[in-house]
Amino acid sequence: MAQRIWALPFLTALVPSERYHQQRGHRHKTLLDWARQMLRLVQRWCPGRELIVVADSAYASIAWLHDLRQGHPITGACTRLRLDAALYEPAPERQAG
């Protein structure tokens, strides 16, 4: 049994561009719409589990983050990450000065 928390990518979606949909006369679904739908799907697959979402700045939308708080809340962390970032636990509190 693993002695630490693992974070593995296990679900992906091909998100067509707005131009692709316009050329075919389809309604466009934004990246944030796809992400919201995928996260709700994962919630259905893993009921009762806390989901922590780590996303880049493309997902830094107040409305999207608000939507994640509805129903069964999802903890979201939106930030740009360095290539050598290592996320094991929350950063310590900042010291004055």
Secondary structure by P-SEA (a helix, b strand, c coil): cccbbbbbbccccccccaaaaaaabbbbbcaaaaaaaaaaaaaaacccbbbbbbbccccccaaaaaaaacccccccccccccccccccccccccccc
